[in-house]
Structures are given as C-alpha cells and as structure tokens.
Amino acid sequence: MRVFVLDKNLKPLDPCHQARARELLDKGRAKVFRRYPFTIVLQDRVFEASVTHSHRIKIDPGSKVTGIAVVQEETGRVTNALEVSHRGQQIKNSLESRRSLRRGRRNRKTRYRKPRFLNRTRRTGSLPPSLESRIANIETWVRRIRKVCPVTAVSQELVRFDLQQIQNPEISGVEYQRGELFGFEVKEYLLQKWNRRCAYCGVENVPFEIEHILARSKGGSNRVNNLCLSCHSCNQAKGNKPVEEFLKKKPEALKRVMAQAKAPLKDAAAVNATRWELYRRLQSTGLPPEVGSGGRTKFNRKTRGIEKRHWTDAANVGASTPERLLLNGVKPLIVKAKGHGRRQRCGTDKFGFPIRHAPAQKFFMGFQTGDLVNAHVLTGKYAGNYTGRIAIRFKPSFKLTTGGKSFDV
Ligand SMILES: [Zn+2]
C-alpha cells in the first residue's frame, strides 16, 4: 500500500512507499494532508521538477461492494486499493417506510388536503435513488483519487460476457486462439443463460461444470447452443447418454432444457442499467474509459494466480492488465457509504405521530455529524482517549460512537 503525495502547490505526484513517507514526515519535508486516503504534501518540491508515471483507476462495480484499484501502468504495481460498501438497501428501506407512513396518513380521516398525485415528473434516464447512490459513491472516489494521484486512464467492468468474442472466437488475439479466455467468457455466458442453476436438477450455489447437451462422443458440437450448466453429479449421471433418455422420467424438465438451449441470449442480457450509466459518467470525466467483461476479469485473475477479493477483481479488469501485477503489502481501504444525513426535521413515533424536531443547523462548534474525532475526555465516568464517529447534540457535548458503544463527551 502506497501513500498519495502532493507537491507544494497541491499537484499530484507518484504515490510513494510508506517508509519513505514516514521519513519525509520525520524530517519535516512533508506534512499530513489527509488521513483517508492517507496523503502527504511536500513542503519543498514542485510538480515541474519531478517525474510522474501514468496510473490507471480500475473499477469492478458490484451491487453491495465496489472494488477500486489504482495501478501504475509501467510497473504493474497496485499502489492503492479500496472497497466501497454501498447503502442501496438502506435507501430502499427508508423510502419504503416513508411511503407507508404517507399511505397510512392518506387513508386516515384527516383534515382536507389538496390532491398530490399526478404531479410528479421524472428526468429521462434517471435511475432509482438506491442505484443512483451506488454510481455517486464510485464517482466520488474517482474524483477524490484524481485529486491526489496522476491518473491518466480508467477501466471498468461493463458486461458479464463478451458475446462478440463468443460468436467469433477467431477474430482477435492470442488468448482467444489458445482458447482459455474463450472458456471464461463462455462460462460467464452460460451462468447468465441458465440462471446460475443446474439445468437438469435446478440446484444452486454449487460448482458448475460445462455440459454438452448432445455429447461430444455422439457428434455434439462445442457451439454455445449445445452447452448448458450442470452440477457435478448430474454431469456424471448423464455421461454420454442422450438428454431425452437421461430426462425420460422428467418430461417437463426436458421440455424446459430444450427450449432454453435454443433461446439465444442477447448482448443486452450481459449489462445492467447501473453499469451503463456509470460508463457514461466516466466518459464525461475526460479520462479514456476502457471496458472489460466479467469473463476477462476472471481469466486475468486466474492466470495470474490471484485470490478473489473485490479489489483484486478490480485490479484485473480489462485487456490492459499488465502481465505481472505487484500486489505485495496492499491492504484495501475499507470505505462505507454513510449518506449525507436527511432533510426530515420532524421525527415520528412508530404510528407516524410527530414526537421530536431536529434543528435545521448542521454544524455545531465546527463539527458535523459523522466526523471522525480523537477525543480526550478529562473527567467523569468516561475519562480517557477515544477515537470515533460523533453525532452533534447541540449541548456542550457530543455523542461519540466507538467500538460499538456510544456515550456523551
Ligand atoms: Zn444437477
């Protein structure tokens, strides 16, 4: 894990080793600029007098966690890594609770209120708030990293599989001719097509094997419409029997398998709206975005013998991944999206009746809810030193949360 470095005019330089950063700090040649991600600012160096190398931000967007890796393109060193947890479900839950409170209120006999339906408009291409927040989280971190690191390119995993490559495997590159990458793309394609279930018995969450519906030994081809996904035991049991014989006792399963085998998957099945929207926004940052498929990511990770993490997947996105990725000593920064608080001033009890009112003011004595602080409590029951997240309480004290407990300081 490396430390981000800024010159004295706050222009980004190459990230440096942490021992080097410690030395610079000890000698007084640098000061701490930011804690998360750890960034130092040099006091005596300007950008023009230094050499910087190109870095690439690589993103593997996920529904709960997104992996982000910063890779130095020349050496293949992963200089920094992040794992950002999104709050999609939380947003959905709170919108749903608001909705049910409002619904309840409408159905009760209350004072006359003007109709408030049929008065909403929606921007074209807008996403639901829970998905929008995921994109916003990623955009935020791309912007933050660009401020402290000389980034020249960005890579993103856009699709699960690359249909173009599956249909014409001979069109490009050594990897495809060797057939390995092809296999990974096909596996991702089949996982999507057969809904991550065994085609014969429907079992989920087991290691799947690629299975020829008409066996190779009986003249079956390697084309994707002759392939399906099966669990190990079904694959063994079927052997080279024809599928009609194997599923003789389960006619509806046979019908389903035959119908599904014929239905080709469209390219569109491999992408989702969130990833496309993210791609559009990354384009608008001015960095050239490279896109990769999930099959490519897995191929890169497996051929380099790297274990699966969110951030290692991110480091392996795209065809630009260097032959050797240097991952030694990288610890990802664990980031959790916390939101920006809420605008609701009126707190209600579980029946929707107002019971408290929050002030509109967000800052108190220079602090805001969510700030990480180091508190020296001198007297009282909780005397001691604490580091944690505070919530403002408009008393001369704050609520401090640390290690699962909270108290007033
Ligand atoms: Zn099975």
Boltz pocket constraint, residues with backbone or C-beta under 6 A from the ligand:
constraints:
  - pocket:
      binder: B
      contacts: [[A, 198], [A, 199], [A, 200], [A, 201], [A, 202], [A, 203], [A, 230], [A, 231], [A, 232], [A, 233], [A, 234], [A, 235]]
      max_distance: 6.0
